């Protein structure tokens, strides 16, 4: 499939510093993205012809001007490492399509809680003590606004080094409800609402608990991002 060129390639020609989003092996049970899918991750999917620009996201959000400054989200204030900020305003279908491109899927609610609690051994990803300092940092330029932590080794949040499971953005799961309130562990055509996890910018002990959950429309919203998970592929020797 040929790439769908939606934006002049010249706009993308400047060098941007961004960390590679990698899949981390979780106790040989699955592999999960180290952090939420970023604007640059999603842009790669667009340029490879597999994704289209999400309906709710402005095309300017994928240009280097905005990825350098964060103007599309933070009103022109400089935000360090903005290319590493998680993409939001993505629908469940757009998120699933991206994960398919990565030969993976969205987490279920159960999978999120297992990884967030280090397989039910902790309350929070980092342990049992409430600590909002691992969630928030101050916006530069003398702002007093609290923001979710950008992608940085300083903000490792669980025992396997998975970042941002709590704080920053809510995270989509494929677990969902239909219009009658019936719950499904995996997304299907009956689903009208999806379960989101992760607390987002809320920072109370209740909100930061790995079991905290809310539901939103399958269309997504500005506080919600996503990450992908895939099974461990075990090689077998066949003689």
C-alpha positions as CSV (number, residue, x, y, z in Angstrom):
1,X,0.0,0.0,0.0
2,X,1.4,3.4,-1.0
3,X,1.7,6.0,1.8
4,X,-1.2,8.5,1.9
5,X,0.6,11.9,1.8
6,X,-1.8,14.2,3.6
7,X,0.7,16.9,4.6
8,X,3.5,18.5,2.6
9,X,6.6,16.5,3.4
10,X,8.6,19.7,3.7
11,X,6.7,20.5,6.9
12,X,8.0,17.3,8.4
13,X,11.6,17.8,7.3
14,X,13.0,19.4,10.5
15,X,14.6,17.1,13.0
16,X,12.5,16.4,16.1
17,X,13.9,14.8,19.2
18,X,11.6,12.0,20.3
19,X,12.1,8.7,22.1
20,X,11.1,5.5,20.4
21,X,8.0,4.0,21.8
22,X,8.9,0.4,22.4
23,X,7.0,-2.7,23.6
24,X,8.1,-4.0,27.0
25,X,7.9,-7.6,27.9
26,X,5.8,-8.1,31.0
27,X,6.8,-11.2,32.9
28,X,6.6,-13.2,29.6
29,X,2.8,-12.8,29.7
30,X,2.5,-9.9,27.1
31,X,4.2,-7.0,25.6
32,X,2.9,-3.5,26.2
33,X,3.9,0.0,24.9
34,X,6.2,1.8,27.3
35,X,4.0,4.9,27.1
36,X,0.8,6.1,25.4
37,X,0.8,6.4,21.6
38,X,2.3,9.9,20.8
39,X,1.6,12.4,18.1
40,X,4.8,11.2,16.3
41,X,3.8,7.6,16.7
42,X,0.5,8.3,15.0
43,X,2.1,10.5,12.4
44,X,4.3,7.5,11.4
45,X,1.1,5.5,10.9
46,X,-0.3,8.2,8.7
47,X,2.8,8.5,6.6
48,X,3.0,4.7,6.2
49,X,-0.5,4.8,4.6
50,X,-2.3,2.9,7.3
51,X,-3.9,5.6,9.4
52,X,-5.8,8.8,8.5
53,X,-5.7,12.0,10.5
54,X,-8.3,11.4,13.3
55,X,-11.5,13.3,12.8
56,X,-11.2,15.4,15.9
57,X,-7.5,16.2,15.6
58,X,-6.4,19.3,13.5
59,X,-4.0,18.6,10.7
60,X,-1.7,21.2,12.2
61,X,-1.1,19.0,15.2
62,X,1.1,16.8,13.1
63,X,3.4,19.5,11.7
64,X,6.7,20.2,13.2
65,X,5.7,23.8,14.2
66,X,3.2,22.4,16.6
67,X,5.2,19.3,17.7
68,X,8.0,21.7,18.6
69,X,6.0,24.1,20.7
70,X,2.8,22.3,21.8
71,X,0.7,25.3,20.5
72,X,-2.1,23.0,19.6
73,X,-2.7,22.0,23.2
74,X,-1.1,24.5,25.5
75,X,-1.9,27.8,23.8
76,X,1.6,28.5,22.5
77,X,3.5,27.9,25.7
78,X,6.7,26.0,25.2
79,X,6.5,22.5,26.6
80,X,9.7,20.4,26.7
81,X,9.7,17.2,24.6
82,X,6.3,17.9,23.1
83,X,6.8,15.2,20.3
84,X,6.6,12.7,23.2
85,X,3.1,13.9,24.3
86,X,0.4,11.3,24.0
87,X,-2.2,11.8,21.2
88,X,-5.8,12.5,22.4
89,X,-9.2,13.0,20.7
90,X,-8.9,9.6,19.0
91,X,-12.0,7.4,18.6
92,X,-12.0,3.7,19.6
93,X,-12.0,2.7,15.9
94,X,-9.0,4.9,15.1
95,X,-7.1,3.5,18.2
96,X,-7.9,-0.1,17.2
97,X,-6.7,0.6,13.6
98,X,-3.4,2.0,14.9
99,X,-2.9,-1.0,17.1
100,X,-3.6,-3.3,14.2
101,X,-0.8,-1.5,12.4
102,X,1.4,-2.5,15.3
103,X,0.2,-6.1,15.2
104,X,-1.3,-5.5,18.6
105,X,-4.6,-4.6,20.2
106,X,-6.0,-2.2,22.8
107,X,-5.7,-3.4,26.4
108,X,-8.8,-4.8,28.1
109,X,-9.8,-3.4,31.5
110,X,-8.5,-6.5,33.1
111,X,-5.1,-6.3,31.4
112,X,-4.7,-2.6,32.4
113,X,-5.4,-3.4,36.1
114,X,-3.0,-6.4,36.0
115,X,-0.1,-4.3,34.7
116,X,-1.0,-1.2,36.7
117,X,-1.0,-3.2,40.0
118,X,2.1,-5.3,39.1
119,X,-0.3,-8.3,38.9
120,X,-2.3,-7.3,42.0
121,X,0.7,-6.8,44.3
122,X,0.4,-3.0,44.6
123,X,-2.3,-0.3,44.9
124,X,-0.5,2.1,42.5
125,X,1.9,1.4,39.7
126,X,4.8,2.5,41.8
127,X,3.8,0.8,45.1
128,X,1.2,1.3,47.9
129,X,2.0,4.9,48.9
130,X,0.1,7.8,47.5
131,X,2.6,10.1,45.7
132,X,1.3,12.7,43.2
133,X,4.9,13.9,42.6
134,X,5.4,11.0,40.2
135,X,2.4,12.2,38.2
136,X,2.7,15.9,37.8
137,X,5.2,18.5,36.8
138,X,5.0,22.3,36.3
139,X,4.6,23.8,32.9
140,X,7.7,25.9,32.0
141,X,7.7,29.6,31.5
142,X,6.7,30.4,35.1
143,X,3.3,28.8,34.7
144,X,1.5,27.5,37.8
145,X,-0.5,25.0,35.8
146,X,0.0,21.3,36.6
147,X,0.3,18.9,33.7
148,X,0.7,15.2,33.3
149,X,4.4,14.2,33.1
150,X,5.9,14.0,29.6
151,X,7.7,10.9,28.5
152,X,10.9,10.9,30.5
153,X,12.9,8.2,32.4
154,X,12.2,10.3,35.5
155,X,8.6,9.2,35.4
156,X,8.8,5.4,35.4
157,X,5.7,4.3,37.2
158,X,5.6,0.5,37.6
159,X,8.0,-2.3,38.3
160,X,8.5,-3.1,34.6
161,X,9.2,0.5,33.7
162,X,5.8,1.2,32.1
163,X,5.1,4.9,32.2
164,X,1.9,7.0,32.7
165,X,-0.4,4.1,33.6
166,X,-1.8,6.6,36.1
167,X,-1.8,10.3,35.4
168,X,-1.5,12.5,32.3
169,X,-4.2,11.0,30.1
170,X,-7.0,8.6,30.7
171,X,-6.4,5.5,28.7
172,X,-8.9,3.7,26.5
173,X,-9.5,0.1,27.0
174,X,-11.5,-2.1,24.6
175,X,-13.8,-3.1,27.4
176,X,-17.2,-1.5,26.9
177,X,-20.9,-1.2,27.5
178,X,-23.9,-1.3,25.2
179,X,-26.9,1.1,25.4
180,X,-28.6,-1.2,27.9
181,X,-25.6,-1.2,30.2
182,X,-24.4,-4.7,29.4
183,X,-20.6,-5.1,29.9
184,X,-18.2,-6.7,27.4
185,X,-14.6,-7.4,28.1
186,X,-13.7,-7.0,24.5
187,X,-15.0,-4.4,22.0
188,X,-17.7,-5.4,19.6
189,X,-20.4,-3.8,17.4
190,X,-22.8,-3.5,20.3
191,X,-20.5,-1.1,22.3
192,X,-21.6,2.5,22.7
193,X,-19.3,3.4,25.6
194,X,-15.8,2.4,26.5
195,X,-14.1,2.0,29.9
196,X,-11.2,4.4,30.5
197,X,-8.6,4.0,33.1
198,X,-5.7,6.0,34.5
199,X,-7.0,9.0,36.5
200,X,-5.9,11.6,33.9
201,X,-5.4,15.0,35.6
202,X,-7.3,14.0,38.7
203,X,-5.0,13.4,41.6
204,X,-6.9,12.2,44.6
205,X,-6.2,8.8,46.1
206,X,-9.4,7.5,44.6
207,X,-8.6,8.7,41.1
208,X,-5.0,7.4,41.1
209,X,-6.0,4.0,42.3
210,X,-5.5,1.4,39.5
211,X,-9.1,0.2,39.9
212,X,-10.5,3.7,39.2
213,X,-12.7,3.6,36.1
214,X,-15.0,5.8,34.0
215,X,-16.8,5.4,30.8
216,X,-16.9,7.7,27.8
217,X,-18.3,7.7,24.2
218,X,-16.6,5.5,21.7
219,X,-15.7,8.8,19.9
220,X,-13.1,9.5,22.6
221,X,-12.4,12.9,24.1
222,X,-9.6,15.5,24.8
223,X,-8.5,13.8,28.1
224,X,-8.1,10.3,26.7
225,X,-5.3,8.6,24.9
226,X,-4.4,4.9,24.4
227,X,-1.6,2.4,24.1
228,X,-1.3,-1.1,22.6
229,X,-0.6,-4.6,23.9
230,X,0.3,-7.8,22.1
231,X,0.8,-11.4,23.1
232,X,4.2,-13.0,23.6
233,X,4.9,-15.1,20.5
234,X,6.7,-18.2,21.6
235,X,8.8,-20.1,19.1
236,X,8.5,-23.8,19.0
237,X,11.0,-26.3,17.5
238,X,9.3,-28.7,15.1
239,X,11.4,-31.5,13.9
